[in-house]
Amino acid sequence: MLQACDELHRIITDREMKDAIILVFANKQDLKGALTPEEIPDRLKLNEIHDRNWCVRLWRPDGGSAMAPPCDGGAEAHACLSPMPAERAAPGG
């Protein structure tokens, strides 16, 4: 997970990615030892990203009701990709 975190932060610092929205699909939620929804942003250091929107979508292939399906471009995606809450907004923005 450390390598994924490092790669994510390397990619988003590229100037061509400055306006990119970050969407993390957390698959394999049905496997023992899968990270919890609270662990994923911590492990990827998403809370340190203040200049863009980010979202983690959990998904289990068995369609378990405890997990939200991935964004499908409809209302789910709109809610997922809505503007950042004020507490995550960049200073002065």
Secondary structure, DSSP 4 states (H G I P E B T S, - for coil): -HHHHHHHHHHHTSGGGTTPPEEEEE--TTSTTPPPTTHHHHHTTGGG--SS-EEEEE--TT--TTSPPPP-SSHHHHHHTSPPPGGGSPTT-
